Amino acid sequence: MVEHLVLFKLHNDATPAQVEAMLQALRALPTQIDTIRELSCGHNFCDRSNGHQVGLRVLFDDRAGLEVYAPHPAHTGCVATCIKPILEQVTVVDYEC
């Protein structure tokens, strides 16, 4: 299995509606990308987050599944439309478990 973890630090002027649209777009990805086994995302409530407001966890069977996900039009469209406009910084960690 491969875990894909993403921490998002958003611009201070990102509106609640923009953040909710981002979360909804991410949550829709499993219906569009067959290699996703599980996906969860949500608002961070931890005060040790170094300013990251949103977290994403995606589980794949293997690295090949992650490699299908990254360039998939549903993923790249979500990033371009709902994430990049409000993104300040992103941290990504991928590992096999």
N, C-alpha and C positions, 0 to 999 in steps of 0.2 A: 504494500500500500504506500501511497505517496500523499503527504499532507502539504498543502499550499496555504501558507498563512500570510495575510496582508494586513498591515496596520496603516490607517489613513489619518493624516493630519490635514484638516481642512482649513480653507481661508476663513478668517474671522467674519467675513461678510456673507458666508454661506447661509442661506435661509433654511429654516426647518423644512420647508417644502422641497428644496433642492436635496437635502439630506435624505428625506423620505423617498424621493424619486430614485435616488442612488440605491438605497436599500431594496426597494421594490424591483429595480432592474437587475440587481445582483441575485435576488431570490428567484427570479424568473429563469436564470441561466440553466438550471438542471432540466427544464422542459425543452431546451433548445440544443443542449450539448450532451450527447449520449455518454461520453466518458466520465461525466461527473457522477460519483457514487453518493456523495453527501455534500451539502452546502449549508453553512449557517453564517449569519452576519448580524451585527447589531451595534447599538450605541455603547461605548465604553463608559463604565461607572467607576473605574479604578483611578485613584489619585496618583499612581506610580507609572503613568502611561507616557510620560515625556510629551504630553500634548496631543497624543493620538486620540481622536474622537470616535473612530469606527474601526471595528475589526471584522475580518472575513476569514473563514476556514473552509477549504474545499478539499475533499478526499477523492483520490483517484486509485484505480487498481494498480497502476504502475506509471513509470515515467512517460511511457508512450501516450497514456491518457492525458497527462499534463501537456505534452507536446501538441496534442490535438486542440486542447482548450485555448492555449495562449494566442494562436493566430485566428481562431474561429471568428467568423463575422459577428456572431452574437456577442462574444466577449469584447472584441475590439470596438464594436458599436456602442456597447455599454460604457466602456472606458471613455471613448471620444465624446459621447453625448452627456452622460450623467456624472462622470467622475472628474475628468480633466478640468472642466470649467470651475470646479470648487476645490481642487486639490492643491495643497501647499507642498506636502511631502508624503512619500510612501516608503514603507519598509516591507520587504518581502523575504520570507524564509520558506524554502522547500526542503523536505527531508523524507527519507524512507522510514517507514515504521513497521 
